[in-house]
Amino acid sequence: MKKWLYCLLIPALSSLVRAQTTPAANYVRDNYQKVEYKIPMRDGTKLHTTVYVPKDASPTNKYPFMMQRTCYSVAPYGPDTYPNQVGPSGTLMRDKYIFVYQDVRGRWASEGTWTNMTPTVTDQQPAVEANAKKKGKAPARQSALAVDESSDTYDTIDWLLKNVTNNTGRVGQWGISYPGFYTIAGAVAAHPALKASSPQAPVSDFFFDDFHHNGAFIQAYLFTYPVFGIQHPQPTTEAWYNNGFIQTGSNDGFQWQYDLGPLKNVDKYYKDNFYWQETVEHPNYDEFWQKRSIIPHLKNVKHALMTVGGWFDAEDLYGPLNIYKTVEKNNPGTYNTLVMGPFGHGRWSRETGHTLHSNIYFGDSIATFYQRNIEAKFFNHFLKGTGDGKTGLPEAYLFNTGRNEWKAFDKWPAADAQTKQYYLMSGGQLATNRVMGSTDAGSGPTLRFSEFISDPMKPVPYTEDITTTQGFTPFNYMSEDQRFASRRPDVLTFQTDVLTEDMTLGGEITAKLKVSTTGTDADWVVKLIDVYPANEPNHPYMPNKNITLGNYQQMVRSEAMRGRFRNSFEKPEPFKSGEVTDVTFRLQDVLHTFKKGHRMMIQVQSTWFPLIDRNPQKYVENIFKANADDFQKATHRIYDNSIIEVQVVK
């Protein structure tokens, strides 16, 4: 694997997450016995599984299981090689569990065929499962042919309980990123012994997180396709996809992505990459994507769930928020809690000391606080304690990124949240009271507007950083200074007056735009920004000494919407040139206090390159197959009756 991609994948790779510094370099070897198994699934496929059993386990000293299933390798392989750490944290490692790691189907040392976001076959009522078990036969969903991640999790747990001695009969599971998907998929039609699951930064639906945002393709992910789109013919412990990586020969990732031209040119690199070809052939939210979403299957979840995410997760922010809300809606009475910290993708799994994102400082040892006071408390209670749901944790434990403090909620969004609307006024004001034009025709010709020329050949960058790849959604852009964008003529900027008192946004954000374009297609990017006062002092841990926090424009939340999907993600449709049109979409949640003396700003633009691919702005059936001459300039208008709707909490 290329060194740069190896580093970029660190937050997601379970084997690397485990390789953290621990109090003693040989702690795992000294305290755990490692055993490797090939566990058979119901269809005969054998999955490579590594088990670490505490050496003091005995008939009188039993331990519960803690399991992670991953597509990123359970390395190190071999019975005599040990990692520096097992478990999600050093705290839980020292608390001691029987830790289990498994390569999923078709990955690394496991048999089978690899499938991205394995479709869930069907839901299964626990009662059906229990009745079938009494009759000595598997329920219909557990037939040899009906396999998915849920059934593989079930079969693995069943085998472990019977074949690994000195266990308590209780099982927990966790996973970050793609392993987070396997965690939540395993919570569907769960084995009765599964008592606690923690999907962390979980992938939930590739049309809304990771590879797409509201249908806009995340071009920054181009460099990851070899990891996900190349099969290997037999079990292996070697990285079989190494030869599939694009060799750019450039140190300027933006320029390389720009020179690549239309996405159809990617074919010369990925002609044999099955996942790239699937992406190209399914530009809309059709059955291919729909059946890979775990969201519709989150029913009849009976055991405890703790979903974890980071407010600055550039990869999987949609997943944790929507998994939590869906479980909450569909499973009343189930213990279901949400934790959101001031982290990028998976970065709560290792301590950095000073917690920084881009140039913003949030405090010290926040990951350690999470590991000891939230994560360990959750698992210890449900796997070693009473498991009665009285953990001492709130329903939602969220970090306020403006006040730099944890906040407990008994419901999310908060029960006392008040909806507030801001209008995008043509003079650049972000106002709660709309100033009318000569008439109030709603979409009439005299309604005021702001406009800009969007040119796909001169796209707005999504970051000022110059990196080798401009790929894999760099860590910093989610809170990066946006002054570079606000100075461009193709970025509209709207801001409030200086705030005279603190205002905390807590909950959902919805953009309700009234737009028109001279083209027939367009993307719409909305960014929520905290503008610091001119005299804001720098904190002592500034990573970039050339940046000043005076007038800093901190991005708090952002999202893209591919305009063709404004009415349906399944059935796209063009814009009618010059016609005022509604484009409404949800930005992900926030908990952020805009302090007295700051301003709140909204930026609107139509290119965000190369985070998302360029929209031709001329409607074509499939943008992945667009030609160079399909790309054209267009004039976009944002009308004064456009609204940003937020929720305000005390």
N, C-alpha and C positions, 0 to 999 in steps of 0.2 A: 504494500500500500504506500502511496506517496506520502511523504512526511507531512505535508500541509493538510491533506485530508485526514490523516491519522489524528492530527491534533484537533481538527474541527469536529471529529466524531466523538471526542472524548466524553462529552456530557451524556451521550447515549449508550456507549459501549459498557455493558454490565461488567465485563472483566476488568476494564480500566477503572471504573468507579470503585471496584473493590480493592484496587491496588493503591490504597492510601497509606500514609504514615501512621503507624500504630505505636503504642507505648513500648512494645518489644518487637523487634523485627521477626522473631520466630514464634510469636504468640500463637498463631494458628497451628503450626506444626506441633508446638508443645501442648496444646490444649484440645486439639481435634484430631480424630482419625478420618482420613479421606478414603472413600470407596467409590469406584465407578461401576455403573450398571448400564445395561441395555434393557430398558423397560418396554415390554410389548404393549402396543395399543390393541384395541378390539379388532382392527383389521389386519393385525400381524406386523405392522410397521414398528420397528424398535427405535426408541429415542434415547440418545446418550444422556445419561444423568449422573451428576457428581454429587455425592452426599458427604457432608462433614458432620461427624457425630462427636459430641463432647466425650473426652476420654474417661470422664467420671460417670458416664451414663451406666445405669444398672437397673435391675428390677425394682430397686427401692429408690432410685434417683432417675426418674424419667424426664424427658424433655418433649415439648411440642415441636412441630416442623415449621420452618420458615422457608418458603419456596419462591424461586424466580425462574420463569421460563423466558428464553431470549432467542433472538435471531442473530445476536452479535457475538456468540461464542462463550462457552463456559471455561475458557482457558484460565489457568494452565492445565494442560492435559497430562495424564499419567498419574499413577497412584502415589508417586513419591515427590511430586512437585506441588508446592503450596503457594497460594497467594498471600499477600501481606494482610489482607482482611477478608472476612466473610461477613455476610449480612449487610443491611443497609447502612449501618454505622458502627463505629467502634464501641459505642455504648451497648447496642444490642448484641454485638459479638461477645462482649465480656459478660453480659447477662446469660448467655449460653442458650442456644437452640440447636436443633438438628437442622442445619442449613442445606438446602437442596437447590441445585442449579441444573437446568435442562436445556439442551439445544432443541429447538422446535423442528418440525418436519422439514426435511430437505436442506437443513442448515448444518454446516460443520460436521460433527461426528454422528449426526442422526440420519436415519434412513428416511426415504419418502421424497415427495416432490414439494418444492417451495412454492407458496402462494402468498402474494402480498395481501395483507388484511383478510385472512381467510374468512370467507362468508360463513356466518352462523347458519347452521342448517335449519333450525327451528327452535322455538322456545319449548321448554319442558316443565310441566307443573311438578313441583316436588312430590305432591301426593301420588301422581302417576308413577313416579320413580319408586316411591316407597311401596306401593301396591305390587308393582312388578317384581321388586326385590323379594317380597314375601312369597310370591309364586315361583321364585327360583328362575326367573328369566329376565332378560334385559328389556326395558321399554323400547318402543319403536324408534325413538331418537338414538338409542344406543345400539342400533344394529351395526353390523360390520362395515356397511357402506356409508352410513351417516356419521361421518367424522368431521370434527371442526376443532377449534381451540378449546371450546368448552368440554367436549368429550375427551380430548387428550388430557386436559387438566384433571378431569374426573378419574380417568383410568390411571393416571400417574399417582394421584392421592390414594386410590384404592390399593394399588400395588405397594406403595410405601408403608401403609398401615400394616400390611400383612407380612412384609419382608424385612423391614428395618426394625430391629428390636428396641425395647426400652423407650418407646414413644408414648405420649399421653393420650393419643387419639385426637389431638387438636392440631389444626393446620392453619397457617397464615400465609399470605402471599403478597409480594410487592414487586414493582418494576417501574423503571423510568423510561419514558419515551416509547419506543416500539414495545419493549417489555411491559410498559404500562397498558398497552392494548391487550397483551396476553393476560395481564392481571384482571382487567375488567371483563374480558371475554370468558375467563375462567370463573367469574362470579355468576355467570348465567347458567341456569340449570346446575347449580353447584352441588358438589359432593356434601353429604351431611356433616362430614368432619371439618369442612372449611368454615372457620369461625370469624376470620378477619382478613380483609383485602384492602390494600392501599395502592390503587393506580396513581402513579405520579407522572406528571406531564404526559398523560396518556394520549396516544393517537386515537381518534374516534371515527374520523371520516376524512379520507384523503381529498375530498372535494372542497373541504373547508379548513383543514389545517395541514401543515407540511407542504404538500405538492400544489395546493390551490388555496386561494382566498376568495370566497364567493365566486368561484369559477375562473378567476384570473390565475394564470399559471405562474408558479414561483420559479422564474428562470434561474435564480440563484441555486436551485437544486440540481441543475444539469449535471454537476460533477458527482452527484451521489448515485446516479443510475446504475453503474456497474455493481454496486453493493446490493441492489434490489432487483436487477433485471438479468442476472446470469445464473443459470442452473449449474450445479455440479453433479456429475453422474453417479457418484458414490460417496459414502461418508469420508470426511477428510478433516484433518486438523490444520491444514494449510489454507491461506487466503487464495481461493481459486479465481477471484475476480481481479487480481492485480493488473493483468494485461489489458483490462477494459477501460482504464482511466484515460481521459483526454489529456494529451500532451500539448499544452498551449504554446510553450516556448515564449511566454510573455510574463513580465512582472507587473503589468497593468491589466488587472482583471476587467475593469470597466471597458477599456478599449477593445480587449479581445471579445467580450460579449457583444459589443457594438458592431465590430467588424464581422462577426458571425453572420449578421443579417437575419432574414426571416428564420423562424424555427424549422422550416423545412430543411434547412442546411445542416441541422443536427444529425440527420439521417446518415451522413457520411461517417459519423463516429459511432452511431448506435443502430445501424441497420439490423444487427443481429441481437440487439438487446430487447428481450420480450416485453419488459415493463415499459420501455420507451414507446414501443410500437402500440401497446395497449393504451397508453396515454394519448397518443396521436389519434387513434381510431375512436376514442371516446371523449370528444371535447365537451360534451354536455353531461348533465347529471342523469345518465341513463341507468339501466338496470345493472350494468357493470359496476358502477360506483355505489349505487343504492344498496346492493346486497353486501357490500363490504363495510357498510356503516354498522357500528355496534349500537348506536343510539336507539333504534327501534326495538332492540331486544332486551332492554334493561327493565324487565318486569319480573316479579316474583323473586326479587333479591331479598333473602331473609337474614343473611349474616351481616356483620358490621362492616361498614365501608368508611375509609378516610381517603378522600381524593385530594391530591396535593398539586399545586402549580406555582409558577413564578409570574409576577406581574410583568416581567420583562422577557418572557419566553418568546423568542422570535419564531419558534417552530410549532409549539403545541400549547397555545393559550385557549383556543376554541375547545379542545378536548376536555380539560378538567372542569371548566365552567359548565359546559353542557352536559357532561356526564353527571355531575353533582345535581344539577337542576332536574334532569330527567329521572334519576333515581328518586329524588325527593318527591316528585309529582306522582310517579307510578307505584311507589312502595311506602305508603303511609305506615308509620310504626317501626320501620327499619332504622337502625342506628346508622346515620349518614351525616358525615361532617366534611367540611371544606376547609382547606388550609391554603392560603395564598401569601407568599412572602416576597421580599424585594430582590428576587433572583432572576437570572437568566435560566436557560434550559437545564434543568437537573442540578443546578449549582448549590442546592441545599444539601447535597450528598457529601460535600467536602468543605471543610472550613478554610476560609481565606484570610481570617483575621479582620482586617478592615473590609467591610462589605461595600463594594463600589459597583456602580453600573455606569458605563461611559465615564463622565466626570462627576457624577452625583454620589455623595457619600450617605449611607443609610445607618451606620453604626458598626459596632464591633461584635464578632463572634455570634452572628445571627444564625448561621447554620448550626452551630453547636447548641444554641438555645432550642432550635427546632428539633434536633435529634434527641436531646435529653428530655425536654419538657413537653413535647407533643408526640413525636413518632414512637419513642420508647414507651411512653405512658399508654398509648393506644394499643400497641401489640402486647405489652405485658399484662394489661388488664384483660384482654379478650382471650389470650392464649395461656396465661399463667394465673390470672386472677379470677375474680368471680364471673366476669363476662356478662354482668347484668346491665350494661349500658351506662352505668354511673362512673364515667371515667374522670370526671372533673374537667373535661374539655368542653368548650362551647360548641354549639351547632356549626358556627363558622368562626374560624380564627384567622383574621386577615390583618395584613400589615398596611398601615396608612403611609403611603410613600411621600406624603407632603409633611407629615408630622414626625415621621420616623419612629413609629410606635405600633405595637400590636393592639388590635381592637377585637373584642369578643362580640359576637352577634348571636341572638337566639333564632335568627331567620335571615336568609339571604336570597334576594335583596332584602334590606332591612324593612321591618314592618312600618317604621315611621318615616320612610323615605318619601320626600315630596318631589313631585315632577315639576321641572322648570324648563321653559322653552326660551331659546335664544335665536333671534333672527339674524341672518347674514345680510347686512345692509350694504347697499352699493357704495356708500362712502367709506367702507372699511370698518364700520362699527359692528360689534357683536352686542346686540341690544335685546333687552327683555320686552321693550315696547317698540312695535313696528311703526316706522314713519311712512305714511302712505304717499303714493304717487298722486298724479292728478285725478286718477280714478282708482277704485279698488275692485278691478275686474278679475282678480285672482290670477288668471293667466292672460289677461287682456294685453293689448299692444302697448298701453301706456305704463304698465307695471315696470318699475325700475329694476335694473339688473347690473351685475358686474360681468365682465367678459374677458377672455384671454384667448390667445391663439395657441393651440396645442400642436406641436410638430413632432411626430414620432422620430424624425431624423435628428432632433435636438432634444432628447428626453431629459427630464429632471432626474438627477441622481438621487438615490435614496440615502446615500451616505457620502461624507467627505473623505472617508478613508480610502486610500489606494492600496489594494491588496493584490496578491498574485491571481486570485480567482474571482474576487467579488462574489464568492459563492458560499453556499451553506449558511445563508442568513447570518452574517457576522453578529457577534454577541452584543455590540454596543448600540446599534442603530435605534433600538426601542426607546432609549432615553437620550438620544444624541441631540446636540444643539442644532436647531433648525434655522439659524440665521442665514446660512448659505442658501436655503430654499426660499425664504421670505423675500430675498432681494431679487428674485427672478421675476420677469414679467409674466411667465406662464404659471405662476403660483398665486392664487388669491389669498389675501390675508385679512382676517376680521378679528378685532380684539375689543375687550371691554375697557371701560375706564379703569383707573387704578382702584383696586378693591379697598374699601374702608374698613372691612372686617373679614375675618377668616371665613372661607366657604368650602365645605367638604362635599365633594361629589362621591357618592357611594352607591353603586349599583350599575344599572344598564344605561347605555348611551345609544340613541337612535338618530341617524341622519335622515331627515325628510327633505330631500332636495327637490326643487323645481328647476328644471334645466331645459336647455335647448342646444342644438348643435347644427352646424352647417353640413356635417357629415351624416353618416347613417349608423355609426357605432362609436362608442366612447367608454373609457374607464373613468371612474370617479374615486379619487383618494381623499379621505378626510382625516385630518390630524388634529388632535386635541393637545394644546401646548400650554405650559406654565411659563409665563414671562417674568423673569426675575427683575427686581428694581436695579437701577443703574449703579447703586452703591453697594450691591451685594458683595460681601467679602468672599474670597476663596477659602475653602476649607484646607486643613493642613495636609491632606492626602491626595491632592490633585495629581492624577496620573500624567496629565499634559500641562506643563507649566506655562505653555503659550496661550492657554485658554483662560479667559476671565469669566467669572460667574455674573458679573455686572451685565445686565440686559440679556442674560442667557435665555434661550428659548428651549426649555426642556420638553421633549415630546413625552406625553403622558400616555396617550393611546392613539392608535391609528388603524385604519382598515381600508381595503380596496374593494370596489364593486365593479365587476364587468357589466357594463350597461345593458348588453343584450339579454342578460338574465334578470332584468328588473321585475318582470312579471312571472317568470318561471325559469328555474334552473334546468328543467327538462326540455323546454321548448323555447329556445332563444328567438328573439325577433329584432329587426332593425329599428332604429329611430326614424321618424319622419323629419326630414331636414327642416329646421326652423320651427318646429312645433314644440310648445312647452309641454314637458313630460315629467311625471313623477318618478323619482328614483329614491327608494327608501331601503335602508339597510342598517343592520345592527353593528355597532362597534362593540368589542368585548368590554366586560365590566371594568370598573376602576374603584379604588378607594384612595382618594388623594385630596388633601387639603390645599387649596390655593390660599396662601397666606395674605394677610393685610399688607398692602404695598405692592403686591404682585398684580398681574393681569391674566385673564384667561384669553387664549387665542385659538382660533380655528383657521387652519390652512386647507385649501381645496386645490387639487391639481389633477391632471389626467395621465401623467406618466410618472413612473417610480422605478427607474431602471438601474441595474438589472434585477432588482428584487422581483418585480413582475415583468412579464414579457410585454412588448409594445403592441398595443391595439392598432390595427391598420387605420381605424376611424372610417373605413369603408367596410360596410357589412359583407363578410364572406362567410360561407357555410362552416368552414373549419379554419381557425386562425393558425393552427399548427401546419396547415398546407398553403398558407397565403404566399403570394409572390411579392417580390420587391416592389413592383409597380402598384400593388394594392395599397401601400402605405401613403397617406396623404395628410396635409395640414387640415385643420378644422377650427372654426371659431366656436367656442363654448360659452354659454351664458348661465350664470347662477342668478336666479331671481330673488327679489327681496322677501318673498314669502317662503323662502327656504328656511327650515328650522333644524336646529340641533337640540334634541330633547335629552335632558339629563335628570338624574335623581340626586337630590340633596339630602344629606343626613346631618344630624346635630353632632 
